[in-house]
């Protein structure tokens, strides 16, 4: 196994670093920022034609997009374990929630942070983000985790979209299940250690 992870921990690369920590993987980390000229160099564009981070290279196979990378790592190096259970039903739920987060949370959380926008009640971003959080809160009612009875990469992918830096000014008062679940996710040893090691708040 020869893994290389490209990207700054101040980007979506943090999600991949967290997954690698959960799996106990060894890897080389190349902490390129999102605007590093190296991302537009021919050798990097051969790995990722979009020239973006994070990018993973695993024994010559290159893959981009953080949530896809996490699913790949979890299935390749953790299949049948707690992070990626073997049963098809749980696998389906892992993919379902990962895709849901990218479609129903990521666009509004991202708009909430880029350009200094904040999710205020009543504006478009705030309304759409609140709707997504309410749906997640309903899904978590009466349970600790999203996809089965323990933490999986599905929880990680959704929690990673709702990172502490992104959620710092978003109230979760109306979504207590989400608040409790997020706290559990980010209190995991791998999450704490990854954030400590990279100096991520």
N, C-alpha and C positions, 0 to 999 in steps of 0.2 A: 504493500500500500504506500503510495506517495501522494499525499494530499497537499494542495496549495490553496489558500484562501486569500483572494485579493480584495482589499477594501478597508477603509477606515472604520474603527469601531464606533465612530460618531455618525455612522450611516446605517442602512439596513444590514450591513455586514455583521452588526452586533447579534442579529438573530442567528446567523450561521455559526458564529463563535460560541454562542450559548448552546446550540445543538451539538456542536463538536465536544463541548465540555460535558454535556449530559451523557454522551456516548463514550467518553474517555479516549477520544481520538488524538493521535499525534499528527501535527500538520506544520507546514511553513506558512507564516502569516506575512503578507506583503501589504502594509497599511496605506494603500493609495487613497488619496482624497478624491471626491467626486469630480473635481476639476483638474486633476493631475494630467499634464500633457501626455504622460505615458499611456493613458487610456485610449488615445487616438493614434498611437503608433501602430504600424502594420502588424507587428508580432502580437500585440494585445488584441487588435481587431480580428485577427485570425482565430482567437479564442472566443471572443464575444463581439460580433459585428456591431452591436449597439454601443460598444465602448463604455460600459457602465459597471458599477460595483453594486453588490458583490458579484464576483465570478469565482467559481470553484474549478480546479483542475484535479482530477483523480486518475492517476496513471495514464495521462494523456487525453482523457475524456473531459471536455470543458462544458460547464453548465452555468447559466446565469439565472437571475430572478431568485430572490432570497427564499421565498416560501417553497418554490420548486426544489431549490438546493436542499432545504431542510427535509422535505419529503424523501428526496433521493438518499441523503445521508442516513436518515432514520431507517428506511427500508433496507438499504444496502448493508449497513453495519449494526443494525439493531432489530432486524426482523425476528419476530417471535419473542422479543423481550417486552419489557413494560413500556418503552417509548414507542414501539411499533408492534402491537400485538398481531398474532398470526391470523385471527379469525376475520373473515371477510366483512362481517357486519361492522366491527370496530374500524377496520381499514376504510370502509366507505364513509363512516362518520368523520374520520380524520381528514379525508379529502374534502368532504362536504364543508366542514367548518373552516378549513384553510381557504377554500375558494370563496366561501361566504365572507370571510374577513377581508379578503382582497377586494371584493365587489361592494360590500355594504359598510365597511368601516374605514378602510385605507383611504379612499378618495376624500372623505370628509375630515378625517384626522389630519391628512396631509395638507389640505387646504387651510385647516385650522392653524397650522404652524408656519407654512411658507408665507412670507411677506408680512408676518406679524399679525395675521388674522386670528381672532379668538372666537370660540364658539359661544356666542351670546344667545340667550333665549330669544327666539323670534326671527333671527336671521336664517338664511337658507342653510348655511353650514351647520349652525346649532340645531336646527330642526332635524336635519337628516342624520347627524351624528347621534342625537338623542333617540331617534327612532331605532337606529341600530343597537344602541346600548340597551334600550328597553327590551328588544327582541332577545338579546344575549342574556339579560337578567331573567327573563321568563324561562329560557332554556336551562338556566342554572338553578332554578327554584327546586329546593329539596335534594340537591345533589352537590357534591364537591367538585366534580370534574365534568368536562363537556362530552367526551366520547365513550367513556366507560367508567369503571369504579376507581381508576387511578389516573395519574398524570400521563399524558401521551404527547407526541409531537403536534397533535391537533390543538391541545391546550397551549403549547409553546407558541405555535404560529399565530394564534389569535391574540394571546397575551403580548407577543412581540409587536404586533400592530399597535397595541395600546400601551406603549412603553411609558415608563415614569416621566421621561422628559416631555413626551407628547401630551400626557394627561395631567401635567402639573397644574394647569389652570382650568381643567374641566371638572365640574362637580359631579360626583357619583352618589350624591345624597339620595336621589330617586332610584338608584340601582344598587341596593345593598348587596345583592348576590354577586354582582360584578365586582364590587369593591373587595369583598371577602375573597373571591376567587383570584383576583389579580394579586392581592397581598400574598396568597399561598404560592402562586406561581413565582413571584419575584423573591420569595423567601427560600426558594430551593438552593441548596449549596452550589450547584453549578451556575445558577443565575447570579448569586452573590459574588462568587469567585470571579466570574467573567467580568462583571462590572468593576470589581475591585482591581483586577489585573490590568484592565484597560483604562482605568481612571474615569469611567463613565458614571455620571451622577444618576 
